Amino acid sequence: MEKKVDVLILGGGPAGIITAVTARNYYPDKNIAVMKDVEQGVIPCGIPYMFASLKNPEENKLGNATLDNNKINCVIDKAVKIHKDSKTVLTDKGDTYSYNKLVLAVGSTPVNLPIPGIDKKGVYSILKDLNYLKEIITEIKQCKRILVLGGGFIGVEFADELAKLDDKEVTLVEMLPSILANSFDPEFSKIAENKLKEAGVNVKTGISVKEILGDQKVEKVMLSDGSELEIDAIILGVGFIPEVHLAREAGLECDKRKGIFVDEYMRTSDPDIFAVGDCAGKRDFYTQKPIPVMLASTATAEARIAGANLYKIKVIRENKGTIAIYSTYLDGISFGSAGLTEKTALDEGFEITIGSVDGVDMHPGTLPGASKSKVRLIFSKQSGIILGGQVCGGMSCAQIINIIGVAIQKRMSCTELETLQMATHPYLTSSPTVYPLVVAAQNAGSNMRL
């Protein structure tokens, strides 16, 4: 039986939901359906905190209330084939859906690591399925020695969270010289590493897992230096790759590492098919090179573009690329990164200057709850345009990095940041006399004149 819809969205995560809600806002008369293959999804960014911070894993459930409230049909099924010529989608249950506009929000899949023994019991990938996650949470809580593989954002957040559980020995293994190395310069990575160590995490960098040992279940891991660790469970926090299987079989232009190729308005090589979120390709804001950014914040920004422009170009997109903007929270300290790091800027051939400042996030710094803070800004030396920035400190740093993100999108200059007008309050921000963005920009300006 063929079912007809105006707009069919494949994927019920943040990208799919926001595409649907935006489409409903701009095209109120259209019949919109969201198809997802997991009945009970989760909020992706909250997955690590299901282990300890949340009282019950159910508290991180991503329900259907938003879809229901916007009169969007939710279909629990899995798309198995797209026929773009006939504009139909075949599902796992044997149904056929005809569409006028199709949006692929099918996300990503865990990286398949070529490690002998990785298929043993006790080795866990992270999937966005509530029932699956509840099962592995129960199993991991019964283990004592837990290894987290990967020192990116996923890995460090899991390690920090697992360290809160009683009687757990948590080890983090990262093959690069430092954790968070792709998003932070070494001084920030070192602060994050020290916080994990203070929380009781055994951090091992510059080393990799060569083999997972045990009979049916993981018992040990062999590391690249020949040493062995006794381990009861392993969490794979090494990242994801775009899900392009459906798109590739449908004949859309895509790459298994770079994602589905899209234009500024998230249109694929077929003008009636859009792609948003992890499955969609991203290009760096400054270099236009493909970048593997997979963030809910990026996905929802893309979703709003796609949802608004399904039938007509209603929202003009000024952003000509993706800013890699991240934040995380480790044992009481916020970290944020946006744009290029010093290393990536130099690797790309930019001539740069840097301004940095150490301070405190309240004024006076003797107020209860005040935290030390650090801000580092990277500018093009000749033009003075901001290229990137990093922050760490108290909760306010999570919003400072968003200010830096806006500055990058608007290509603000060092001088504009030096004269930034801001609201301040003793409990909420640094002092206006030493506001970190302003002082860091002033420092960079002085370096430009040397």
N, C-alpha and C positions, 0 to 999 in steps of 0.2 A: 504494500500500500504506500502510495506517495503522499507525503505531507508537504504542504506549501507554507513557506515563511518568506517575509521580505528580507529580513536580516538574520543570518544564522552565524552564531559565534561559537567556535569550538574551543572550549577551555573555560573552567569556572573559577580560576584564580583571580587575583586583583586586576590583571590586565583585561580578562574577559568580562568581569563584572562592571568595571568602569567604562569599558567600551559600550556595553549594553545600556547603562544608565545615561551616558552622554548621548547615545543615539536616541533614546527615548525623549530626552530634553529637546533635541534639535528636530526630531522627526516623530512627533507625537502620534501620528496616524499609522505608523508602520507596525507590522507584526514582527516582533523580535523574540528570538529564542536563543538560550544559552545551553549548549550541550556539554556535559562533563561526565567523565567516566568514574569519578570517585564521589560516592554519595555524601560522605562527610569529609570535607576538606579542612584545612587549617590555615591560619594566618602565617605565611612563610617566615617572616622575620621573628615570630614568636616561638618557633620550634625549639631552639635550645632551652628556653625558659620553662618548657613543659616538664623538665626533669626535677627542678627544685623550687624555682621562684614562684611558680603557679601552684596553688594548693591541689588543683585537679587538672589533668591534661585537657579535659572538656572545656576549660576556660579559654583555650586557644582555638576553639572551633570556628570555622568560617561557614556560617549558615546561609540560608537563602532569603533572609528577611529583606535585604536590599532589593533583590530581584522581584520578590512578591509585592513589595510596596510600590514598585514602578511598573507593575503589570507586565512583567517579562516572564515568558514561559521557561521553566527549567526542565531540561530533559536529561535523565540519567541513562546514558548510553555512550558508546565509543564509536567515533568515526573511523572507518577502515579504508575508505576509498573516496577520492574526490574526482568527479568527472567534470572538468571545467568547461568543456564544450557544451554539455547539456545542462550545466549549472545544477548538478545534483551531488548529494553526499550519501553514500551507503554506510549503514551502521552495523555494529556487531550483532544487534538483535534482528537484523534483516530488514530494517525499515529504510526507506529512501526519502530524503528531504530535498526538495527543490528550493533554491534560494535566488534572490535577486542580487544580494550582496553577501559575501562570505568573509568572515574575519577569523584568522588563525591566531589563537592565543594559547597554543598547546604547550608552551613552557620549554623545559629542558630536561635532560636525563643525566644521571650521575656518570662521571667519567669512568670508563672501563679500564681499570689499572691492570697491567700485565704482570701481576705479582703471583708467583706460585702459591697455592693454598688460599687464595682470596675467596674461594667459594665455600670455605669451611663454615660450619655453624659457629655463631658468635661474632661474625663479621657483618656489620650493619651499614647499609646505605641509608641515606636520609630521603624519604619519600613524603610527599605532601598529602598523606592519607591518615586521617585521625585514628582509625582502627589499627592500622599497621603501627603507628607511632606508640599507641597505648601498649601494644604487645611488647615492643622493644624496650620501652621505658621500664616495664615490669621486669623483663629479663636482665637488663643492665643494672638495675638497682640490686639485684641478687649477686652481682659480681663485685669483686674487691679490686682487681687490677685492671684498669681500663686504659687503653691506648687510643688517642685521637690522632688520626693521620691527616696532616695538613695544617699549616700555620697561617692560612688566610683568615678572613673574617669568620667563616663558618667554624673552622677549627678552634680558633681562640675563644669564641663565644661558648662552644661546647665544653672546652677544657675548664674555663672559668666557672661555668654552671655546675659541672660534675664535681668540682672541688668543694662545692658547698654541701655535698652529701656526706654523711658520716662514714668514717672508716673506708674511704676510697683512696686508692693509690692511682693518681691520674698522671699519665705521661703524654706529652705532645711531641710529635716528630715532624720536623719540617726540613726538606732537602735543601732549601735555600739558606744562605748565611744568617738570615734573621727572619723573624715572623713579620707578617704584614708587609713584606718587602716590596710588593708591587704597588702599594698605595702610600707608603710612608718612607721618608728618609730615615737613615739609621738612628738618629738621636730619638725619634719618636718610637721606632720599633723597640729600642732598648728600654724605654720607659714601660711599654706594654709588656715586654718580656719579664721585667722585674716585678711588675704587678702580679703576673701569673705565678711567678716563683714565690712571692710573698703569700699568695693564696694556697700554696702547697703543690702547685703543678710542677712536675719534672719536665723541663723544657729542653729538648734536644734539637739543635739546628745544625745545618750542614751535613745531614745524614739522612739516609732513606731506609725503608723496609725492603729487604731483598727477598724474604720468604716468610710465609706464615706457616708455623709448624704445629703439629698435633695429629691425632688420629682422625676422628670425624669432626671434632671441635677444636677451635684455636686453643693452644696451650702456651706457645712461645712465638716470638718473632725473631728472625735473624736480621740484624742491621747491616748496613753496607760496610761497616768497619770490622765485621766478623763477630761482634758481640751478640749475645742473646738476652732477651727480656722475657720473663714469665708473665703472660697476659691472659686474662679471662675473657675479655671482649675488646673489639676494635670498632670504632666509629670512623667511617670514611668521610672526612671533611675536606676533600681535595677538589671540590668544585663540580661543575656541570658543563655540558655542551648543549647547544641548541637542538631542539627536537625538530628535525626536518624531513622525517620519513614520509609523511603524508604529502608534503609539498613537493618533494623530489619525484615521487611516483605520479603526481598530478602534472608534472612537466613544468613546474615553476622554477625560476632561477634561484639556486641556493647553493650553499656549501656546508658540509657537515660540521665545520669548525666555526665558520663566520656567520652562519644562520641564513634565513630567507632574505633575499635581496629586496629592499624596499626603497621607495623614494622619500622625499621630505614629508609626504602626507601618508606614509605607511602603506602605500599601494605596492603590491607585488608586480611581477611581470605581466600578470593578468589584471586589468584595470578594475574588475569587479571583485577581486580578492585582496584583502588587506592582511597584514601580519603585525602583531604587537607583542611586546614583552620579550621574554628570554629567547623565543624562537626567531625573533626578527633580528636582522643584522644591524650592527651599530658602527658608526664612524666617529673617530676622535674629533673633538671640536676644533682643534688647531691644526692637526696634520691630515685629517680625513682618512687616515688609515683605519682598517677594521680593528675594533677593540672588543674584548670579551666582557662587557659590562652586563651583569644580570642583577638588577635591583628592582624591588617593588616600586620605588619612587620613579625610576626611569620608565618602568612598564606602564604605570598609571598616567604619566605624562604623554606617552605614545598613544595610550588608549583614548585619551581625551581628544587628541588630534584625529585619530581614525574615526571615532564615533561622531565627531562633528562634521566630518568631510566625506561621509559615505556616498552621498548623492550629489552634493555641490561643495565647492571649496568655500566654506563658511568662516573658517578660522585660519588665517594666514600664519604659517609657521616661520618665525624668524630664526629659530635655532637651527643652524646649519650642521650640527653635529651633536654628539653625546658628550656631556661632561661626566667624567668618572667621579662622582661625589658620594662619599661614604661616611657613615658614623658608626661607632660601636661604643660599648660600655664594659669596662673590665674592673671588677672589684673596687668600685667607687670613683673611677676616673673615666671621663668621656674622651673619646678620640674622634677626630674628623679629618677628612682629606678631600680635596677637590682639585680637579685639573691635573696639571703635570707636576710630578715630583722633580727634585733637582736632577736626579739621575736620568729620568726620561727626557727632560728638557735638553740636557747636554747630549744625550744619545741622539736626539733628533736634530742637533746642530744649532740650537738656539744659543745666542749670547745672552747671558742672564745676570741679574743682580738679585741679591737676597736681603731681606730685612727680617729680623726676628726680635722677639722680646719675651722675657720671663716676667711674670707678674702674679697677681692674685685676682680672683674673680669677684671679690666684693670690696667695698671700701667703707671704713678702714679694714685692712686685712686681719684685724684682731676680732672681727665679728664671728659669732659661732657659725660653724659650717663653711667658713671660707676655705678655698682650695688654691693651691699654686696652679698657675696656668702658663702655657707656652703657645706662642703664635709664630708661624714662619710663613712669609709670603715670598713668592717667586715672580719676578718681573722680567720682561724683555729689556735689556740694558739700553738699547737705543730708543725704542718707542715709549718705554715706560709702561706698557700695557701689562696687566696682571696675567700670569700664565697658570698659577696654581697657589695653593695654600694648605697648611696643616695646622691643627690646633689640638691641645689636650688640656684637661683641667676639670672644673666642675661642670654641673649640668648646663650652664649657659653656653658652654662651648658647642653644644649641639646646634644652637641657633647661629652662633658666629660662623660656623662652616657654611650654613645656608646663605649668610650675607656674602661670604666669599664666592659661593656659587653664582649668586646674582651678579656680582662684580665681574666674574669671568664671562658670563653670558653677554653682559653689556660692554665688555672690553674696556672696563674702567682703567684709568691711568693711576699711577702712583700719586700724582698730585690730587686727583679726585678723592682718593682714599685718605690722603693727608688732611683734607678739609671735610671729612665725613661728619654729618650732623647726626647725632644719636641721642636716644633717651637713656638716661642712667638712673640708677637707684642703689643705695648702699647694699641692700640684700640681693639685688638682681644682677648687677654688672660691676665691672671694674670702674675705677674712678674716671670721670671725664678728662681729668688732667693727664692720665696715662692710659687712655683707652687702647687696648692692645692692637687693634687694626690700624689705628692712627699712628701709634709709635712705631710699629713694624714698617709701615709705609714710609715714615720719616727716615728710618734707618736705611731703607733701601734707596731712598732719594739721595741721602748723603753718599752712599756707595757709588751711585751713578756719577756723581760729580768728581769722584776721585780720579 
